[in-house]
C-alpha cells in the first residue's frame, strides 16, 4: 500500500472553549460485566469452553431448573464480556449503549439475545444492568466443501440503549465557588491563552493556570452558586489555541499527515537503491537417442542486480506547509521512501516538526 501525504494549512481561527477542555470531576466511567447470549443458530460455544457451560448451569439454577452437565448442549449459547461507558450526570433509569464480545470459540453472535447482566465499575459495585437483542454489523457463511465468506467481525455486537442505570455516580466538580478545566491537548501557550480569554470575558483574575494542562476558574459575583450557568458561558468563550508542528506517519493505513507550523531548512538529499530481478524458466531436456534415459524438466534461474546511483537533490528552505509540499514533491520519490526521508530530515535538524510514527 502506498503512502499518501496530506498537509493541513495552519489557519488562525478561534475555537470554543468546550471543544478544548474538560471539567475536572465531571468525567465518564467504564463499566464491565460477564454475561450469556442465547438464541444463536448453532454458532455459539461448544463443550470445550468450560465457563460457558458453567454459566448456563448457573443461569438455569437461578431460574429454578436443575440441569445435568452431561445433558447440556451449548451451540446456541455463548459466554460474553459486556462493556459500557456511563457519562457524568446520568441519573437512575437512564439508558446506555453496551458492547458485547465473545469470550469463547463462538463463530457468530448474530441473532442472539443478551440475558440480564450486571455491569460493575472499578469499585466492584453494580451501576447498570444490560439486556436485549444484539445488533451485529457483519455476516459469515460457509459451504459444505469448506469454502467460506465473512464480512466484518461477527463475534462482537452492540445493544443500543440496552442498559439501565441503577446507581448514580456522584460528581465533585464545584468546590468553593470554583472549578478546574483540563486541556485535552496540554500546552503552556494554549493554557495562557485560555486564561487571557477568561479574564477578558469575566474580569481580571477570573482564571489561573496551574500548569500546561489545567486552569482554575473562579465564579464571578453574579454567577456564584450557579455552576450550570457558569459552565454554559465558559463553553461559549472563544480561544485561539497554539498549534504544534507535527508530522504523523501511519504505516498501517499508508498515510502521512503534516499539521501545524511545519518548517523546512535548506538541505541536500541523496537517494538511491538496488533493484534485483529474478526470472524462472523451465527447459525440457531430451536424452541421447543411443542412451537409455527419460525426458526431464530443468529449472533455470536468472538473477540480475542493478544499482541506481544516488541522486543528490538540493531542497530550498520552506516557511509554510505549501512550500514544504512543493519542495518535497520535486524529489520524485515513492510515498514510502518519502516517509523515510521525513524521518531523516528530522534527524538532521532540517525539519522543524515532531515526527510521530504509528
N, C-alpha and C positions, 0 to 999 in steps of 0.2 A: 504494500500500500504506500502510495506516495504521500509526502508531507505537503500541506498547503500552508502558506504564510499569510497571516492576517494581521494587518496593522490597524489599530484604532487611534484616531486623532484625539489629542488631548484638548478638548474644547472646555473652556471655563464655563461652568454652569453651577447654579445653586441647587442643592438637594434639600429635601425636607428632613428635619431632624429625626423624624420617626423612621426614616429609611437608613439612618446611620447608627442609631443607638438602641439599646435595650435597657429596660428598667431593672436595676439590681433588686432581687427579691421577688419579682414577678416573672417567673420562669416556668417552662414546661417541665414535666416529669415523665419518665418512661415506666411503663407497666409491662409485666410479663406473666404468663401463665402456661400451664400444661393442660391440654385437653384431648378430646377424642372427636374425630369426624366420622360420621356414619352415612349410610346411603350410597356408598360408592359401588359402581358396577363392576365388581371383581378386580378393581385396581388398587386395593388397599394393601396393608401389610400382610405378610404371611407368618407362619408359625416360627420362623427363625428370629422374629422380633419379640423377645420375651416381655418387654414393658408394655407393648400393645395388648398382649393377651392379659396381662395383669390389670391393665386399665379397664378392659372390657369386663372382666370379672368383678372388679370393684364397683363399676357403674351399675351392673346388674344387681349386686348386693344392696346398693343404696336404694334401688327400686323395689327391693323385697323379693328378688328372684335368685335362686341358687343355681349356679351353672357349673357343671363338671369341666375341669380344664381339658380333658381328653375329647370333649364334645364341641369345644369352641372352634369356630372357623372364622378367620379374620379377613377374608378377602374383601369384605365390604366395609371394613373399619380401618382407620389409620390413626396412629398417635401423632400429635402435632404440638408445636410450640406456638403460642398466641402472644402477639406483641401489640402495644398501643402506646400512644402519647397523649397525656392529659394536659391540656393547656392551663395556664393560670386563670383564676376567677371562675372556673367551671363549677356549677352547683349540682346538687343531688338531682338525679333524674335526667341530666343531660346525656346526649348520645355521642359516642366516639366511634371513629372508624378503627377497625382492627385488621391485622395481617396475620394469616395462618400459614405455617410452613411445616412440611412433613419432617418427622424425626427418623422414621424407619426406612423401609425399602418400597414404599407405596409408589406405584407408577403414575398415578394421577389423582388429584383431589376434585376433579370436575364432577359436578352434580352432588357433592357432599354437603352435609349439614353439620355445623359445629354444635356439639352439646354444651350446655351451660358450663362455663369455665370461669373460675375466679381469676382476676388479674391483680397481681400484687406489685407493690413498689419496692424500693431498695430496703425499706424498713420491715418488709415481710407482712405488711398489713394489706388487706384487700380494699382496693379503691374502686373497682368496677367489676362487672360481670358481663361476659360476652357469650352470645349465642346467635345462630342464624345461618342462612344458606350462603354458601361460598360463591364468589364470582371469580372464575379462573379465566385469564386472558388468552391462554394458549390452548392447543389441542394436540393430540397424538393419535396415530393409527398404525396398526401392524397387521400384515398379511400372514397367511399360513406358511408361506415359503421363507419367512424371516424378514422380508422387506418391511421397512417402517418409515414413517414421516412424522416429524414433530415441529411445531411452531411455538416458539417461546417456551417458558417453563410451566409445566402443569402440576408441579408439586408445591406451588405457592399460590395462595389466593387471598382475597380480601372479603370482608363482610362490612359493607358500608353501613354506618350508624348501627353496628351490631353490638355495641357495648353500652351498658347503662352505668352511670356514675353512682356509686353507693356511698362514697365518703368524700367530703370536700378536703382539699389541701389548703391550709391557711397560708396566706401570703403576708410578708412583713417588709413592705417597701416604703412605708411612710413613717419616718422616725423623727420626732421633734421638729415637725413642720418643714422637713426637707427630705429629699430623695437623691438617689445616686444613679447617674446614667453610665452605661458601659458601652464604649465604642465597639462595633462589630469588627472593625479593622483598626486596631490600636495604632496611633500615630501622634507624636507630640505636636506636630503642626496642626493637625485636624483638631486635637483637643483644645489648643489655644484659640482656634477659630470658633469653636463651639462656645467657649467662654465669652469671647467678644460679641458673638451674636446674641447670647442670652442677656448679657449686660445691656446691650442696646435695646432689647425688647422689654426687659423687666426692671431695668435700673442697675446702677453700679453696684458691684459686689453681690449680684444675684447668684453667680456661679463661681466655682473654684475648682480648678483642675488638680486632682490628687496625683495623677501620673499621666502617662500617654494613653491610657485606656479607660479612665473613669473621671467623671465630673460630678461634684456635689452641687445641687441646686436648692436654693432656699426659696420658700414661697413668699411672694410679696404680700404686703399688708392686706390687699383686697382679696387674696386667694388663700389666706390662712384657714386651715380646716377644710379645704376644698381640693383634695388631691386629684379628683377626676377632672375638674375644670383646669387645674394646672397642667396635667398631662396632655389634655386636649390642645391647649395653647402651645405647649412645648413642641408638640408634633408638627405644628404649622410654621415654626421658625425655620428660615432658610439659611443654610450653611454651605459655603464653598469649600469642600474637602480638599486636602492635599493629595495629589495623585502620585503614586510611586512608579518609578521606571522599572518595569519588569518585562521579561520575555519568558513565556511558558512554552515548553516543548513537551508534547504528549506523543510518545512513540506508539501507544496502543491505537489511538484514533487517527494518527497521522496528521497532526495539526501543530502549527507554530503560531502563537498569538503574542503580539507585542503591544503593550499598552503603557500609557503614561508618557513622561518626558524622556524618551529614549534618544540618546545622542551617540554619534559615531565619530571618532577621531580619525585623521588621515592615517592610512595603514596600507601596507603591501601584502598581498595574499598569494601564495604559491600553492597550486593544487595539482595533483597527478594521480595516476592509478595504473594498475596492471590488469589486463584483460586476458583471460585464459579460455581457449576454445577447445572443446573435446568432441571428436566425431567418432562414432562407432559404425563400422561397416562389416557385413558378413560376406565371406567369399567361399564358394564351393570348390573343393579340390578333388579332382578325379584321379584314381590310381593308375599306375602304368598298365597298359594292356597286357604285357607279358608277365606281370607280377600279380600275385594274389592280394586283394585288398578291397576296401569299401570306400564309397564316396563319403567324404567328411565335409563339415562346415567349419571354417576357421574364422575366428573373430579378430578383426584388425582394428586397432585403435590409433587415432592420430591426435596428438596433443600439441597445440601451438600456444605460445605465450607472447604477448606484445605489451610493452610498457610505454605508456603515454608520458612524455616528458612533462615535468611540472610547468604549468603556465603561471607566470608572475603577473599579477594584476594589481594596479595601484587604484585604491578606492579613496576618493576625496572625503573630507570630513562632512558630516551631515548634522544639522542642527534641529531638524524636525523629523517626524516619523515618515512623512512623504519623501524627504531627502534620503532617509535610511533605506526605504523600499526601493527607490530608484538606483541608489548606489549598489545595493546587493544584487539587483536584477541584472547588472552588467557582467556578473561573473559567469553566467551561462552554466550553472551547475544544477544537478538534480536536487530536488527538495530535501532528500535525506542527507546529501552532502552539505546542504545549507545548514542543517541542524548542527553538524559538527563544526562548521565554520563559525557559527554564532558562539559556540562554547569556547572555541579557540580565541576569538576576538575578546571575549570576556577575560580569559586567562592572560592575554597580552595587555589588558588595560585599555584597549581601544573602544570597547563597547561599554558605555556608562549606563548599565542597567543590571538588575538582578536576574540571574538565569535560574529558572525553576524547571527541573526535569521530572515529569510524572510517569 
